[in-house]
């Protein structure tokens, strides 16, 4: 069973996150969790995807940059996923996300 840490000391089954709505902390609806990328070396969730992974085949970097959330930006998971910044944030955030994709 795979679990994901949602708040310090609390966790939930990874399968429970699928189909959850994603909102920014400003209340903007961003999408729905369709898939998850797991960093196997670190043993942690890396990204939440708002499109199914198999649909990113063409230009995966662009799809991941525009249709995913870095899991470190997740503030809370309860009835919805709450993230600290919307897609397409600052240039610095975009560079960090591109660098993350290169690993």
C-alpha positions as CSV (number, residue, x, y, z in Angstrom):
1,X,0.0,0.0,0.0
2,X,1.4,3.4,-1.0
3,X,0.8,6.3,1.3
4,X,1.5,10.0,1.0
5,X,2.3,12.4,3.7
6,X,-0.3,15.2,3.7
7,X,0.5,17.0,6.9
8,X,3.3,16.4,9.4
9,X,2.5,13.1,11.0
10,X,-0.6,12.3,8.9
11,X,-0.9,10.3,5.8
12,X,-3.5,8.8,3.4
13,X,-3.6,6.2,0.7
14,X,-2.2,7.5,-2.5
15,X,-5.3,6.1,-4.4
16,X,-7.5,8.4,-2.4
17,X,-5.9,11.5,-4.0
18,X,-7.0,10.5,-7.5
19,X,-9.9,12.5,-8.9
20,X,-9.6,15.1,-6.1
21,X,-10.1,18.8,-7.2
22,X,-7.0,21.0,-7.0
23,X,-7.4,24.6,-5.8
24,X,-4.8,27.4,-5.3
25,X,-4.7,29.1,-2.0
26,X,-6.4,32.0,-3.7
27,X,-9.4,29.9,-4.4
28,X,-8.7,29.3,-8.1
29,X,-9.8,25.9,-9.5
30,X,-6.8,24.4,-11.3
31,X,-8.0,20.9,-12.2
32,X,-8.4,17.4,-11.0
33,X,-5.7,14.9,-10.0
34,X,-5.4,12.4,-12.8
35,X,-2.1,10.8,-12.1
36,X,0.9,11.0,-9.7
37,X,4.7,10.9,-10.4
38,X,6.7,9.2,-7.6
39,X,10.4,9.7,-7.1
40,X,11.5,6.2,-6.4
41,X,15.0,7.1,-5.3
42,X,13.6,9.4,-2.6
43,X,10.5,7.4,-1.9
44,X,8.1,10.4,-2.2
45,X,5.5,11.9,-4.4
46,X,7.1,14.4,-6.9
47,X,4.2,15.7,-8.9
48,X,0.4,15.6,-9.2
49,X,-0.7,15.5,-12.8
50,X,-4.0,17.0,-14.1
51,X,-3.8,14.9,-17.2
52,X,-3.3,11.1,-17.4
53,X,0.4,10.2,-17.8
54,X,-0.2,8.3,-21.0
55,X,-1.6,11.5,-22.7
56,X,1.7,13.3,-22.2
57,X,3.5,11.3,-24.9
58,X,4.0,14.1,-27.5
59,X,5.9,16.8,-25.6
60,X,6.1,15.5,-22.0
61,X,8.0,18.5,-20.6
62,X,5.4,21.0,-21.9
63,X,2.5,18.9,-20.6
64,X,4.2,18.4,-17.2
65,X,5.1,22.1,-17.0
66,X,1.5,23.3,-17.8
67,X,-0.6,20.5,-16.3
68,X,1.1,19.4,-13.1
69,X,1.8,20.6,-9.6
70,X,5.0,20.1,-7.7
71,X,4.1,18.1,-4.6
72,X,6.2,20.4,-2.5
73,X,3.7,23.2,-3.3
74,X,0.8,21.2,-1.8
75,X,-0.3,22.8,1.4
76,X,-3.1,20.4,2.4
77,X,-5.1,17.4,1.2
78,X,-8.5,16.9,2.7
79,X,-11.7,17.1,0.6
80,X,-9.6,18.9,-2.0
81,X,-5.9,19.5,-2.8
82,X,-4.8,23.0,-1.8
83,X,-1.6,24.3,-3.4
84,X,0.4,27.4,-2.6
85,X,0.7,28.8,-6.2
86,X,-1.3,28.4,-9.4
87,X,0.1,27.0,-12.6
88,X,2.2,29.5,-14.5
89,X,3.5,31.3,-11.5
90,X,6.6,33.4,-11.4
91,X,9.5,33.0,-13.8
92,X,11.6,31.7,-11.0
93,X,9.0,29.1,-10.1
94,X,8.8,28.0,-13.8
95,X,12.6,27.7,-13.9
96,X,12.6,25.6,-10.8
97,X,9.9,23.3,-12.3
98,X,11.8,22.9,-15.5
99,X,15.0,22.0,-13.5
100,X,12.9,19.5,-11.6
101,X,11.8,17.8,-14.8
102,X,15.4,17.3,-15.9
103,X,16.3,15.0,-12.9
